[in-house]
Amino acid sequence: MRIMTRTRPERRPVGVRFAESTPSPVTQRALIALVQVLVLAVWFSASAVVPALRAEWAISQVAAVWLTASVQLGFVTGAVTSALLNVPDRLNPTTLMSGCAALTGLTTGAFAVAASSLTVAVPLRFLTGVLLAGVYPVGMKLTASWSPPAVRGRSFGILIGALTLGSAMPHLIGGLADRSWRMVMLIAAGSALVGAAIALVGVRAGPEMAGAPARPEPRYALALFGDRRSRLVSLGYVGHMWELYALWTWLPAFLLAGTASRGSPDTGIGVLAFVSIGIAGMVGCLVGGWAADRFGRPVTATAALTVSGSCCLASPVFFGAAPGWVLLFGAVWGAAVIADSGVFSTSLSEVADRRYVGTALRAQTAIGFGLTVVSIDLVPVAADAVGWRWALCILAPGPVIGALAMHTFGRITRDEPITAQHGERRGTR
């Protein structure tokens, strides 16, 4: 007699949905990148219109810092909270990203319609930052879920390039036409809403990050730094972040001051900032992603940090230089400063416990973005003390420390290569 036994159906990880026909990884990575471009336009939307806001609201340059710093603080708050609660590893990532994207559009639209002073603007920007913590890090996890290790560097390069292009979009919106600051903010808000719709309808989680659902483990947000590799990657990321967002925030002011020093009109600053941050940054991300897969993560990060750190120190030489030289310098710096960003995310996703990759990425980004508040605040203080010609030199220590950390990480990786399974190693140690 034949005994029939029932097998228990396979459990799918929380937050991961598979269709009967698995979507194309290339299509999914492209959709995730498109969502990042559209939604992250809200990030620097207020920063791009600071000159108009200063004139209309009669606020100082130091006070205007909070239009950017509040977003950074909000992002840190959202990232830390979600990392401690393991939100990215417990909720459906597509729903989380699309919902947060839609809400960033609403808060940015509210800024455009209702803000008339910093009293209203700063809380709205803080809330926008909190919500962006549900967009960018989740996008990293979703990208990793569709990217085998062999192409993960290029995949993250495309994702970070999308972030770069989206972050620079407000400069282009305001620079191509004489639009009011409220219109610039409304366009950014509409862009985020479109991105939310695309995420909800088209984006799905992939198989690479699929595994047994991890129980909540808030301690992993701190425990991951007990591992030397994770700690070195995070230190490299911190050095990178010390420079990145301060440069993105204050490059237009640096360019404007340089233009004024040679007595030229300030037209075209927005377009020049977009080319340096957005176009050159996008190219830098693609090259950095390709190089990370071709030459290795540590070598690529060390090279990019060395070039961007050198640009920090060379910035006084190009202050007020001829437009052609300024464009070339801005393009080199804009490409180098972001070329290594995807390398840190890729490296951490490869050395962290695969069950907590989302939590690890959020913990790393929370620390890095927290530091950006300090560097963003220090640049205008330095400008008041020594002038804009020398102000950006204060960013140089970040890439120097980051390069040393990634060089050490590379030496350790050569001794103990990383296997295909996250967190597992082979070697003699």
KOLFIMAR-988033 format. One line per 3 residues: their letters; for each residue x, y, z of C-alpha. Coordinates in pm, whole numbers, plus 50000, padded with zeros to 5 digits. Layout:
// residues N
a> X/Y/Z ~ ... .
***
This chain:
// residues 429
mri> 50000/50000/50000 ~ 50133/50340/49909 ~ 50131/50598/50180 .
mtr> 50078/50955/50063 ~ 50257/51222/50261 ~ 50194/51592/50250 .
trp> 50486/51824/50209 ~ 50485/52161/50367 ~ 50486/52443/50110 .
err> 50801/52645/50085 ~ 50787/52968/50282 ~ 50879/53283/50097 .
pvg> 51081/53550/50277 ~ 50887/53841/50417 ~ 50873/54128/50170 .
vrf> 50983/53924/49867 ~ 50732/53858/49591 ~ 50795/53628/49297 .
aes> 50573/53616/48993 ~ 50513/53295/48802 ~ 50744/53438/48538 .
tps> 51046/53600/48702 ~ 51100/53958/48578 ~ 51415/54047/48388 .
pvt> 51697/54152/48624 ~ 51811/54419/48377 ~ 51461/54565/48358 .
qra> 51421/54561/48734 ~ 51754/54733/48795 ~ 51662/54997/48535 .
lia> 51323/55060/48699 ~ 51480/55090/49045 ~ 51733/55341/48907 .
lvq> 51456/55540/48736 ~ 51263/55559/49063 ~ 51574/55694/49237 .
vlv> 51621/55966/48973 ~ 51260/56080/49000 ~ 51221/56066/49377 .
lav> 51560/56200/49484 ~ 51493/56522/49297 ~ 51330/56635/49623 .
wfs> 51656/56597/49820 ~ 51830/56916/49706 ~ 51518/57092/49581 .
asa> 51530/57349/49863 ~ 51910/57382/49851 ~ 51893/57467/49480 .
vvp> 51669/57766/49547 ~ 51853/57900/49854 ~ 51950/58233/49688 .
alr> 51582/58310/49618 ~ 51477/58200/49967 ~ 51746/58412/50133 .
aew> 51627/58716/49943 ~ 51255/58655/50006 ~ 51280/58543/50369 .
ais> 51572/58770/50466 ~ 51776/58488/50623 ~ 52152/58456/50659 .
qva> 52373/58204/50482 ~ 52432/58020/50810 ~ 52057/57998/50876 .
avw> 51998/57872/50523 ~ 52225/57575/50603 ~ 51932/57419/50786 .
lta> 51739/57376/50463 ~ 51992/57106/50377 ~ 52103/56997/50726 .
svq> 51745/56927/50833 ~ 51705/56680/50545 ~ 52026/56506/50647 .
lgf> 51915/56487/51012 ~ 51577/56356/50907 ~ 51741/56092/50692 .
vtg> 51961/55982/50983 ~ 51660/55967/51215 ~ 51464/55756/50969 .
avt> 51759/55530/50889 ~ 51852/55468/51253 ~ 51493/55399/51356 .
sal> 51429/55159/51071 ~ 51765/54986/51122 ~ 51701/54926/51492 .
lnv> 51355/54790/51412 ~ 51479/54588/51112 ~ 51211/54757/50900 .
pdr> 51385/54695/50563 ~ 51413/54324/50640 ~ 51058/54280/50774 .
lnp> 50835/54480/50537 ~ 50769/54443/50168 ~ 51048/54658/50013 .
ttl> 50842/54766/49711 ~ 50554/54886/49926 ~ 50795/55059/50165 .
msg> 50981/55241/49885 ~ 50671/55347/49691 ~ 50486/55464/50003 .
caa> 50779/55670/50129 ~ 50836/55813/49780 ~ 50475/55929/49757 .
ltg> 50494/56094/50098 ~ 50816/56280/50004 ~ 50626/56422/49709 .
ltt> 50351/56543/49941 ~ 50587/56703/50193 ~ 50780/56878/49914 .
gaf> 50454/56998/49762 ~ 50348/57129/50102 ~ 50678/57320/50122 .
ava> 50610/57479/49783 ~ 50257/57583/49875 ~ 50276/57670/50244 .
ass> 50632/57756/50346 ~ 50702/58123/50409 ~ 50976/58101/50672 .
ltv> 51226/57860/50825 ~ 50976/57788/51102 ~ 50760/57599/50852 .
avp> 51031/57496/50606 ~ 51273/57318/50842 ~ 51017/57070/50991 .
lrf> 50892/56987/50641 ~ 51245/56925/50517 ~ 51321/56714/50824 .
ltg> 51015/56499/50754 ~ 51123/56469/50390 ~ 51458/56335/50508 .
vll> 51289/56079/50735 ~ 51087/55952/50439 ~ 51387/55941/50205 .
agv> 51534/55681/50441 ~ 51263/55453/50304 ~ 51363/55520/49943 .
ypv> 51740/55524/49891 ~ 51856/55240/50124 ~ 51561/55024/50017 .
gmk> 51663/55088/49657 ~ 52009/54958/49743 ~ 51864/54639/49888 .
lta> 51636/54587/49588 ~ 51928/54644/49350 ~ 52135/54387/49539 .
sws> 51844/54144/49515 ~ 51867/54153/49132 ~ 52249/54160/49110 .
ppa> 52473/53852/49131 ~ 52814/53931/49287 ~ 52985/53939/48945 .
vrg> 52783/54245/48834 ~ 52693/54399/49169 ~ 52955/54673/49147 .
rsf> 52817/54795/48814 ~ 52461/54766/48943 ~ 52534/54981/49244 .
gil> 52725/55223/49021 ~ 52409/55271/48813 ~ 52198/55312/49127 .
iga> 52428/55573/49280 ~ 52447/55745/48942 ~ 52069/55767/48950 .
ltl> 52085/55921/49296 ~ 52343/56171/49172 ~ 52143/56269/48866 .
gsa> 51822/56301/49066 ~ 51990/56509/49338 ~ 52123/56752/49076 .
mph> 51795/56786/48885 ~ 51668/57092/49079 ~ 51979/57286/48969 .
lig> 51889/57210/48606 ~ 51520/57292/48658 ~ 51606/57630/48803 .
gla> 51898/57698/48570 ~ 51734/57641/48233 ~ 51456/57892/48289 .
drs> 51373/58175/48523 ~ 51125/57979/48736 ~ 51010/58081/49081 .
wrm> 51139/57874/49371 ~ 50788/57748/49440 ~ 50761/57612/49085 .
vml> 51099/57436/49119 ~ 50974/57268/49438 ~ 50643/57169/49278 .
iaa> 50818/57011/48981 ~ 51038/56811/49220 ~ 50729/56703/49416 .
gsa> 50554/56586/49100 ~ 50864/56394/48999 ~ 50860/56206/49331 .
lvg> 50494/56111/49287 ~ 50565/55969/48941 ~ 50855/55771/49087 .
aai> 50628/55632/49360 ~ 50378/55509/49101 ~ 50650/55338/48896 .
alv> 50786/55167/49209 ~ 50443/55038/49310 ~ 50348/54907/48966 .
gvr> 50678/54786/48821 ~ 50939/54709/49088 ~ 50970/54368/49254 .
agp> 51227/54209/49487 ~ 51468/53962/49332 ~ 51614/53625/49429 .
ema> 51969/53721/49531 ~ 51873/53841/49878 ~ 51618/53566/49932 .
gap> 51676/53359/50244 ~ 51506/53258/50564 ~ 51328/53556/50718 .
arp> 51545/53699/50991 ~ 51394/53759/51328 ~ 51427/54118/51452 .
epr> 51784/54173/51566 ~ 51836/54542/51640 ~ 52179/54472/51788 .
yal> 52312/54382/51443 ~ 52306/54751/51353 ~ 52594/54789/51601 .
alf> 52736/54438/51604 ~ 52830/54453/51236 ~ 53102/54707/51325 .
gdr> 53268/54448/51548 ~ 53386/54278/51229 ~ 53708/54433/51099 .
rsr> 53608/54423/50734 ~ 53271/54585/50792 ~ 53436/54845/51015 .
lvs> 53697/54940/50753 ~ 53436/54965/50476 ~ 53223/55187/50699 .
lgy> 53523/55407/50787 ~ 53593/55448/50416 ~ 53229/55541/50365 .
vgh> 53241/55795/50648 ~ 53544/55966/50491 ~ 53365/55970/50156 .
mwe> 53050/56120/50308 ~ 53242/56393/50493 ~ 53325/56535/50150 .
lya> 53032/56438/49926 ~ 52724/56618/50052 ~ 52912/56928/50167 .
lwt> 53051/56959/49814 ~ 52707/56905/49658 ~ 52559/57167/49892 .
wlp> 52822/57437/49855 ~ 52967/57391/49505 ~ 52715/57643/49359 .
afl> 52817/57899/49624 ~ 53185/57833/49550 ~ 53122/57879/49177 .
lag> 52914/58193/49237 ~ 53184/58350/49455 ~ 53451/58264/49198 .
tas> 53244/58420/48919 ~ 53196/58736/49126 ~ 53571/58756/49197 .
rgs> 53647/58788/48826 ~ 53362/59032/48768 ~ 53158/58805/48542 .
pdt> 52777/58768/48543 ~ 52641/58481/48751 ~ 52425/58336/48472 .
gig> 52466/57966/48405 ~ 52574/57869/48757 ~ 52280/57630/48792 .
vla> 52362/57453/48466 ~ 52732/57436/48557 ~ 52642/57284/48895 .
fvs> 52416/57030/48723 ~ 52692/56931/48480 ~ 52948/56895/48761 .
igi> 52722/56715/49009 ~ 52474/56540/48783 ~ 52628/56460/48444 .
agm> 52991/56416/48555 ~ 52872/56241/48871 ~ 52663/55996/48669 .
vgc> 52963/55916/48448 ~ 53180/55876/48757 ~ 52934/55629/48908 .
lvg> 52923/55417/48591 ~ 53302/55412/48560 ~ 53338/55341/48931 .
gwa> 53091/55054/48914 ~ 53267/54903/48614 ~ 53609/54945/48777 .
adr> 53486/54788/49102 ~ 53398/54469/48915 ~ 53706/54482/48690 .
fgr> 53984/54585/48932 ~ 53827/54524/49271 ~ 53634/54728/49527 .
pvt> 53929/54849/49741 ~ 54145/54965/49447 ~ 53857/55157/49291 .
ata> 53756/55328/49615 ~ 54115/55421/49702 ~ 54174/55574/49358 .
alt> 53852/55777/49365 ~ 53917/55905/49717 ~ 54271/56004/49620 .
vsg> 54150/56206/49319 ~ 53866/56378/49507 ~ 54093/56457/49801 .
scc> 54343/56613/49562 ~ 54062/56825/49416 ~ 53980/56951/49765 .
las> 54336/57074/49805 ~ 54349/57215/49449 ~ 54020/57407/49476 .
pvf> 54188/57743/49562 ~ 54383/57725/49236 ~ 54063/57703/49028 .
fga> 53868/57961/49225 ~ 53776/58240/48984 ~ 53958/58071/48692 .
apg> 53843/58094/48331 ~ 53509/57919/48265 ~ 53665/57637/48065 .
wvl> 53904/57546/48344 ~ 53629/57570/48605 ~ 53408/57337/48400 .
lfg> 53691/57084/48361 ~ 53781/57098/48729 ~ 53417/57072/48837 .
avw> 53363/56772/48610 ~ 53670/56586/48743 ~ 53578/56657/49104 .
gaa> 53210/56581/49048 ~ 53297/56244/48892 ~ 53559/56142/49149 .
via> 53363/56241/49458 ~ 53081/55998/49382 ~ 53259/55727/49180 .
dsg> 53332/55521/49492 ~ 52992/55555/49658 ~ 52851/55233/49519 .
vfs> 53170/55051/49614 ~ 53099/55088/49985 ~ 52743/54961/49951 .
tsl> 52861/54670/49737 ~ 53142/54579/49974 ~ 52921/54588/50282 .
sev> 52655/54376/50112 ~ 52926/54116/50049 ~ 53079/54101/50397 .
adr> 52765/54147/50611 ~ 52538/53866/50729 ~ 52307/53815/50431 .
ryv> 52002/53793/50660 ~ 52057/54151/50773 ~ 52188/54323/50460 .
gta> 51911/54584/50470 ~ 51983/54664/50834 ~ 52359/54681/50770 .
lra> 52319/54921/50477 ~ 52090/55145/50677 ~ 52324/55150/50977 .
qta> 52615/55245/50751 ~ 52422/55520/50573 ~ 52287/55657/50903 .
igf> 52637/55711/51041 ~ 52764/55860/50716 ~ 52473/56098/50674 .
glt> 52495/56204/51037 ~ 52850/56321/50972 ~ 52740/56521/50668 .
vvs> 52552/56759/50897 ~ 52884/56856/51057 ~ 53074/56910/50732 .
idl> 52783/57097/50571 ~ 52771/57333/50870 ~ 53148/57386/50879 .
vpv> 53195/57496/50516 ~ 53013/57834/50546 ~ 53188/57895/50878 .
aad> 53521/57839/50702 ~ 53407/58066/50417 ~ 53332/58346/50664 .
avg> 53672/58296/50828 ~ 53907/58255/50529 ~ 53689/58320/50223 .
wrw> 53535/58088/49964 ~ 53868/58039/49787 ~ 53994/57823/50075 .
alc> 53667/57703/50228 ~ 53641/57366/50050 ~ 53989/57260/50165 .
ila> 53827/57169/50496 ~ 53680/56864/50322 ~ 54020/56706/50243 .
pgp> 54065/56502/50567 ~ 53760/56288/50479 ~ 53892/56131/50157 .
vig> 54240/56094/50309 ~ 54104/55885/50599 ~ 53873/55695/50365 .
ala> 54155/55606/50126 ~ 54370/55471/50410 ~ 54080/55259/50539 .
mht> 54002/55110/50196 ~ 54369/55040/50128 ~ 54380/54839/50451 .
fgr> 54055/54666/50357 ~ 54210/54566/50026 ~ 54513/54415/50195 .
itr> 54292/54207/50426 ~ 54073/54096/50135 ~ 54377/53972/49943 .
dep> 54472/53758/50243 ~ 54116/53633/50306 ~ 53906/53644/49984 .
ita> 53530/53686/50018 ~ 53324/53388/49905 ~ 52996/53406/49718 .
qhg> 52805/53374/50044 ~ 52791/53701/50236 ~ 52997/53702/50549 .
err> 53174/53369/50480 ~ 53549/53372/50419 ~ 53819/53144/50305 .
gtr> 54186/53163/50380 ~ 54434/53076/50645 ~ 54324/53316/50914 .
***
